Amino acid sequence: MSISVTGKTGARTDEAAAVITGARERIDALDDRIIGLVQERMAVSAVIQESRIASGGRRVSLNREMEVLAHFSDALGKPGTALAMTLLELCRGRI
């Protein structure tokens, strides 16, 4: 058994450590994609806000935010609501 590999993963066998290491690499790649998508969402949201403000509207549409919250809640349950709140906060910019 490799102490260094199993120590980093918490696994008790080399086989389990290999599975965990591979899965963690996949998670890291997924996290990078998620971060990129959040950054893209922030940019699109900024375009919407700029257009809305330029037309005399408000920066934030509370009705739209409620739709987003409901969408995430329906798909992911209560943690989805918290995730949506974080996304909305990131995408609003400073109010």
Secondary structure as UniProt FT lines:
FT   HELIX           3..9
FT   HELIX           14..54
FT   TURN            55..56
FT   HELIX           62..76
FT   HELIX           78..92
//
